[in-house]
Amino acid sequence: MTNQRFEEELKLWKWLGDKLLGKAFNAIRIADFEDLKKVVKNALFDDVEHLLDKTGQKTPPVNPEIVAKERKVIEIEKAALDTDALIVPCRGGFLMKINEKLPVVRQRFACAHEIAHTYFFDLEKDPPCKPYRRSASRYWVEEGLCYELARRILMPTGMIKTWMDNATPPYIKDFRAMMRSFLVSGELLSYRIHDLAKWNVLMLIFELSDSNGNGSISLYKVLKSGNKLNNIHVARKGLKVKDPVLQELLSRAFKDKGEVVEEKRLNISVGNLKGEIASFGASYMGSYPPKVIAILCL
Ligand SMILES: [Zn+2]
């Protein structure tokens, strides 16, 4: 990281820390930049969970539009936009616009993501304004945090933990049930499972190159959860599935959209991962191009 970039990012993290923790922030011993980021992130995550408590929502699906009110969003407008959503500072808070053409699940995500953006404004000013000028490095820090915060808004720890504790390997039926109950995309849910690290699983997301079902299946994303699998490197995006057993299981999942495919004690290879999988589950999770998630318990 260049010096200027570092200084810019540092200022942003410190500003967030001050806003969220006030005097307590100065009293915290912070070892280095990484530590600062961790402290500020945790403060943001706590604040988001707290927002949700304030709205009194205890069971999924979370309604993000109610949460938005707690962050001074005074009006939400569904409109024809050429982007997913945006917030506009105005007297008294923000006006949020959400693209009406998006499917509901994506509208919900867009709303949660925009709520997260309010943390980067000084809400004591009216209309709210950004405390610093635009820069590319700060833009990316902000975007990254908004993605993390959005999935916490839609899947708060308190709500999702109970589901995860009561789930059974290979968790695929639970995964489907959670997607439906929390009204989130499979990809967002897999990221949240990765954040929480409660299951020891590898989540491999596959994509079909041709939506008619005839194309080749390739790896789209690898997400890990739990501490046992940290040093496993599977492969990069784009790896074509060659293993015939895996190919067959995934094809079934792509075809039977409503079903789950489950197997115990399976020998497969994907990239660097070769050998016995204790339990395996796969399910279609929609989106375009079509995607299937495979959950592997080693
Ligand atoms: Zn954004």
Residues whose N, C-alpha, C, O or C-beta is under 5 A from the ligand:
A	BS01	ZN	E143 C146
